[in-house]
Amino acid sequence: MTKSSFSSLLTEVRSCTICQDNLPLGPRPVLQLNPNAKILIAGQAPGKKVHDSGVPFDDASGNRLREWLGVTREMFYDPEQIAILPMGFCYPGTGKSGDLPPRPECVPAWRKQLLDHLPNIEVTLVLGRYAQDYHFGKTGSSLTDLVKSWRIYWPHKVPLPHPSPRNNIWLRRNPWFEADLLPSLQKQISQILTK
């Protein structure tokens, strides 16, 4: 795995047009990767605001996620520390209850190749059901049950709800998440980033 092969792969991904006919705003792959990264954030797909800016988690979800992790914007956007690899790289459009699911074309086309270039990942933060189905397999358990079982996968994989403001009700109904999981996660992230 050479630096040039990683660079050419990233260039290829960023110019991807595989599903251009199915994207309401056209292709604009948004991701952040560097082979030195120690933390991987496996998310869903960019929202419209992120599509417009081209910066991953440049929205209310990102603000909450950075708060959950206890990191500054500067740390969060350091690709040598944190890789951000959503299940779908482009904004999929909006449906009746929010953004549509990530386009399915990205995973078979790119995911394994990109993950193979991240040999230094110490923890993968898995946000939301689509990413969880990929990284944990289809467990048959609800998102809540999977997140509640976080200690089983600790410290290498951490299932998290999506940090979207749409999940405020979930957070209110599950106070254990902020009381138990987040302090452990913040401590782990701090230890990884200060090595």
Backbone torsions as a table, in degrees:
resi	resn	phi	psi	omega
1	MET	NA	101.1	-177.5
2	THR	-96.1	160.2	178.9
3	LYS	-61.9	-37.8	-179.1
4	SER	-68.9	-35.7	179.1
5	SER	-68.6	-36.0	176.1
6	PHE	-65.2	-46.4	-179.5
7	SER	-60.4	-42.6	-179.3
8	SER	-69.6	-36.0	176.7
9	LEU	-64.3	-44.3	-179.9
10	LEU	-63.8	-39.6	176.6
11	THR	-62.1	-42.2	179.4
12	GLU	-63.6	-43.6	179.7
13	VAL	-63.5	-44.4	-176.6
14	ARG	-67.6	-18.0	177.5
15	SER	-106.8	14.8	-177.7
16	CYS	-63.8	139.5	176.4
17	THR	-133.1	21.7	-174.7
18	ILE	-50.5	-44.4	-174.0
19	CYS	-114.1	28.7	-175.3
20	GLN	-56.0	-32.1	-179.1
21	ASP	-73.8	-11.4	-178.0
22	ASN	-109.5	9.4	-177.6
23	LEU	-111.3	124.9	-175.4
24	PRO	-63.6	-29.4	-179.4
25	LEU	-111.3	9.1	-179.1
26	GLY	82.4	171.3	-177.7
27	PRO	-75.2	138.1	169.7
28	ARG	-157.2	79.5	-178.3
29	PRO	-59.3	130.2	-179.3
30	VAL	-122.9	116.7	178.2
31	LEU	-159.5	165.8	179.9
32	GLN	-139.2	118.3	-176.8
33	LEU	-143.8	146.7	169.9
34	ASN	-154.5	137.5	-178.7
35	PRO	-58.0	-19.3	179.9
36	ASN	-83.1	-10.4	-174.7
37	ALA	-56.0	142.4	-179.3
38	LYS	-106.8	-19.9	-177.7
39	ILE	-121.8	132.9	176.5
40	LEU	-114.7	127.2	172.2
41	ILE	-103.7	113.1	178.9
42	ALA	-100.9	103.5	-176.5
43	GLY	-105.8	-160.1	-175.0
44	GLN	-95.6	-80.7	179.4
45	ALA	-162.1	154.1	179.5
46	PRO	-65.9	146.4	171.5
47	GLY	-84.9	-178.9	-177.0
48	LYS	-62.9	-42.5	-179.6
49	LYS	-61.3	-41.2	177.9
50	VAL	-67.8	-39.5	175.4
51	HIS	-56.8	-44.8	-177.9
52	ASP	-64.9	-40.3	-176.7
53	SER	-86.7	-28.3	-175.5
54	GLY	77.0	10.4	-178.4
55	VAL	-112.3	122.7	-177.3
56	PRO	-62.5	139.7	178.0
57	PHE	55.1	35.9	177.4
58	ASP	-92.1	59.3	-174.5
59	ASP	-160.5	-172.2	-179.2
60	ALA	-61.3	-36.3	176.7
61	SER	-61.0	-41.3	179.0
62	GLY	-65.5	-39.7	177.9
63	ASN	-59.8	-45.5	179.9
64	ARG	-66.6	-41.5	-179.3
65	LEU	-61.7	-43.6	178.7
66	ARG	-62.8	-36.9	176.8
67	GLU	-65.1	-45.6	177.7
68	TRP	-56.6	-40.6	-176.2
69	LEU	-82.4	-18.5	-177.2
70	GLY	71.9	36.6	-178.7
71	VAL	-121.8	154.7	176.0
72	THR	-81.0	165.5	174.6
73	ARG	-58.2	-40.8	-178.0
74	GLU	-60.7	-44.8	178.4
75	MET	-65.9	-43.8	-176.5
76	PHE	-60.6	-37.8	-176.6
77	TYR	-96.4	20.9	172.8
78	ASP	-92.7	103.3	-175.3
79	PRO	-65.2	-17.5	177.4
80	GLU	-77.0	-11.7	178.0
81	GLN	-108.7	-47.3	-172.4
82	ILE	-124.6	122.5	173.4
83	ALA	-97.7	140.0	178.7
84	ILE	-124.0	111.2	-174.4
85	LEU	-131.0	93.6	179.5
86	PRO	-72.7	165.6	177.8
87	MET	-69.8	-33.5	173.7
88	GLY	-125.1	134.0	-172.7
89	PHE	-86.7	-17.1	-175.5
90	CYS	-117.9	154.5	177.6
91	TYR	-61.9	121.1	-174.4
92	PRO	-86.3	-9.0	-176.0
93	GLY	103.0	178.3	-175.5
94	THR	-116.0	142.4	175.8
95	GLY	-114.4	-161.4	-176.6
96	LYS	-65.4	-34.5	-174.8
97	SER	-119.1	33.7	179.3
98	GLY	122.0	-162.7	-178.9
99	ASP	-64.0	147.0	176.6
100	LEU	-68.4	163.8	176.6
101	PRO	-61.4	158.7	175.2
102	PRO	-57.2	143.6	175.4
103	ARG	-61.2	139.6	-175.2
104	PRO	-77.7	-9.9	-174.5
105	GLU	-70.5	-29.9	-174.2
106	CYS	-63.3	-43.3	-174.2
107	VAL	-58.8	-56.9	-178.4
108	PRO	-67.8	-29.1	-177.4
109	ALA	-76.4	-37.0	-167.0
110	TRP	-132.0	-28.9	-164.2
111	ARG	-59.4	-52.4	-177.2
112	LYS	-61.8	-42.5	179.4
113	GLN	-58.2	-44.2	-178.8
114	LEU	-69.3	-43.4	179.0
115	LEU	-61.9	-33.4	178.3
116	ASP	-63.5	-19.5	179.2
117	HIS	-94.8	12.3	179.8
118	LEU	-120.7	70.0	-174.2
119	PRO	-77.1	-11.6	-173.1
120	ASN	-103.2	9.2	-177.5
121	ILE	-65.4	126.2	177.4
122	GLU	-99.7	-28.3	178.4
123	VAL	-147.1	140.3	174.9
124	THR	-113.8	121.6	177.4
125	LEU	-95.9	118.1	-169.8
126	VAL	-109.6	106.7	-172.0
127	LEU	-98.9	116.8	172.1
128	GLY	83.8	165.0	-170.9
129	ARG	-62.3	-43.1	-176.2
130	TYR	-64.3	-42.9	177.6
131	ALA	-68.6	-36.8	-178.9
132	GLN	-67.5	-39.4	177.0
133	ASP	-59.6	-36.5	-179.9
134	TYR	-73.9	-49.9	-171.4
135	HIS	-82.7	-22.6	178.7
136	PHE	-113.3	-9.5	-172.9
137	GLY	82.7	164.9	179.9
138	LYS	-77.8	96.5	-173.0
139	THR	-78.5	-20.2	-175.8
140	GLY	83.8	-10.0	178.4
141	SER	-88.9	158.4	178.7
142	SER	-71.0	163.7	176.2
143	LEU	-56.6	-43.2	-179.1
144	THR	-60.4	-46.2	-179.6
145	ASP	-65.0	-38.0	178.7
146	LEU	-65.6	-45.4	179.5
147	VAL	-64.6	-38.5	178.0
148	LYS	-61.6	-27.7	-178.2
149	SER	-90.8	21.7	-174.0
150	TRP	-54.4	-32.7	-177.2
151	ARG	-64.5	-26.4	178.8
152	ILE	-62.3	-36.6	-174.1
153	TYR	-96.9	-11.5	-177.5
154	TRP	-62.0	141.6	5.2
155	PRO	-102.2	6.2	-171.4
156	HIS	-88.6	-28.2	178.0
157	LYS	-135.3	136.5	-179.8
158	VAL	-129.6	112.5	176.0
159	PRO	-76.8	132.1	-179.7
160	LEU	-132.5	152.0	170.2
161	PRO	-70.0	164.1	174.6
162	HIS	-69.6	139.1	-177.9
163	PRO	-77.2	11.7	-179.1
164	SER	-59.2	144.7	172.4
165	PRO	-57.4	-21.4	176.7
166	ARG	-63.4	-15.6	-178.9
167	ASN	-97.9	16.1	178.7
168	ASN	-58.1	-40.5	179.7
169	ILE	-63.5	-44.3	178.0
170	TRP	-57.2	-45.1	-178.6
171	LEU	-63.6	-39.2	177.9
172	ARG	-66.4	-35.6	-178.7
173	ARG	-77.9	-15.8	-175.8
174	ASN	-127.4	66.2	-175.9
175	PRO	-63.4	-20.4	177.2
176	TRP	-60.1	-27.3	-177.9
177	PHE	-61.6	-50.2	-179.6
178	GLU	-76.3	-28.8	-177.6
179	ALA	-79.6	-37.4	-173.2
180	ASP	-107.7	-53.2	-173.8
181	LEU	-72.2	-48.7	-172.9
182	LEU	-61.3	-42.2	177.7
183	PRO	-60.1	-40.0	177.5
184	SER	-65.4	-41.6	179.8
185	LEU	-64.3	-45.4	-179.7
186	GLN	-61.4	-39.6	178.1
187	LYS	-64.0	-44.8	179.7
188	GLN	-62.7	-45.5	-179.4
189	ILE	-62.0	-43.4	179.1
190	SER	-60.5	-43.1	179.5
191	GLN	-64.0	-41.2	179.8
192	ILE	-65.8	-43.9	-175.4
193	LEU	-75.0	-17.0	-178.5
194	THR	-102.7	9.3	177.7
195	LYS	-68.7	NA	NA
